[in-house]
Amino acid sequence: MYRSRARHLRTFAGQIESTPALQLEEHTGVDTWHGPRPQTCCDSLAAARRAAHDAVDDLRAQAWSLDETARRIEAELDLTT
């Protein structure tokens, strides 16, 4: 169960990383459009991108922790058999 959840978290992290939404920041800026708020948009997209990458890091850390828990449980079971 722990390893399955870890795999699921890693898959989800990969999906987040590969979402096209994380590329939006590359297509914005003062050269993209003229108006009062292009820099605000760029800043918001950059913050969202950082938050997504932080979430990916957290998911992978949780997956590692679940794998370690599974490893410890399996080691204990090996000792008792």
C-alpha positions as CSV (number, residue, x, y, z in Angstrom):
1,M,0.0,0.0,0.0
2,Y,2.8,2.5,0.9
3,R,4.7,1.8,-2.3
4,S,1.5,2.2,-4.4
5,R,0.8,5.5,-2.8
6,A,4.4,6.6,-3.4
7,R,4.1,5.7,-7.1
8,H,0.9,7.6,-7.3
9,L,2.5,10.7,-5.7
10,R,5.4,10.5,-8.1
11,T,3.1,10.2,-11.1
12,F,1.1,13.2,-9.9
13,A,4.3,15.2,-9.4
14,G,5.3,14.4,-13.0
15,Q,1.9,15.5,-14.3
16,I,2.2,18.8,-12.5
17,E,5.7,19.3,-13.9
18,S,4.7,18.6,-17.4
19,T,1.5,20.7,-17.5
20,P,1.6,23.3,-20.3
21,A,0.3,25.9,-17.8
22,L,3.9,26.1,-16.4
23,Q,5.0,27.4,-19.7
24,L,2.7,30.4,-19.7
25,E,5.3,32.7,-18.1
26,E,7.5,32.3,-21.1
27,H,4.8,33.9,-23.3
28,T,4.1,37.0,-21.3
29,G,5.8,40.3,-20.7
30,V,5.8,43.8,-21.9
31,D,6.6,42.6,-25.4
32,T,3.6,40.4,-25.5
33,W,1.0,43.0,-24.9
34,H,0.6,46.7,-24.0
35,G,-1.4,47.8,-21.1
36,P,-1.3,48.7,-17.5
37,R,-0.6,45.3,-15.9
38,P,1.7,43.1,-17.9
39,Q,4.3,43.0,-15.2
40,T,1.7,42.0,-12.6
41,C,0.7,39.1,-14.8
42,C,4.3,38.0,-15.2
43,D,4.9,38.2,-11.4
44,S,1.7,36.2,-10.7
45,L,2.7,33.5,-13.2
46,A,6.2,33.3,-11.8
47,A,4.8,32.9,-8.3
48,A,2.4,30.2,-9.5
49,R,5.2,28.4,-11.2
50,R,7.4,28.5,-8.0
51,A,4.4,27.2,-6.0
52,A,3.9,24.3,-8.5
53,H,7.5,23.4,-8.3
54,D,7.4,23.5,-4.5
55,A,4.3,21.2,-4.5
56,V,6.2,18.8,-6.8
57,D,9.1,18.8,-4.4
58,D,6.8,18.1,-1.5
59,L,5.0,15.3,-3.3
60,R,8.3,13.6,-4.1
61,A,9.5,14.0,-0.5
62,Q,6.3,12.4,0.7
63,A,6.7,9.6,-1.8
64,W,10.3,9.0,-0.5
65,S,8.9,8.9,3.1
66,L,6.3,6.4,2.1
67,D,8.9,4.2,0.4
68,E,11.1,4.4,3.5
69,T,8.2,3.4,5.7
70,A,7.5,0.4,3.4
71,R,11.2,-0.5,3.5
72,R,11.2,-0.4,7.3
73,I,8.1,-2.5,7.6
74,E,9.4,-5.1,5.1
75,A,12.7,-5.3,7.0
76,E,10.8,-5.9,10.3
77,L,8.7,-8.6,8.6
78,D,11.9,-10.2,7.4
79,L,13.3,-10.3,10.9
80,T,10.2,-12.0,12.3
81,T,10.1,-14.8,9.8
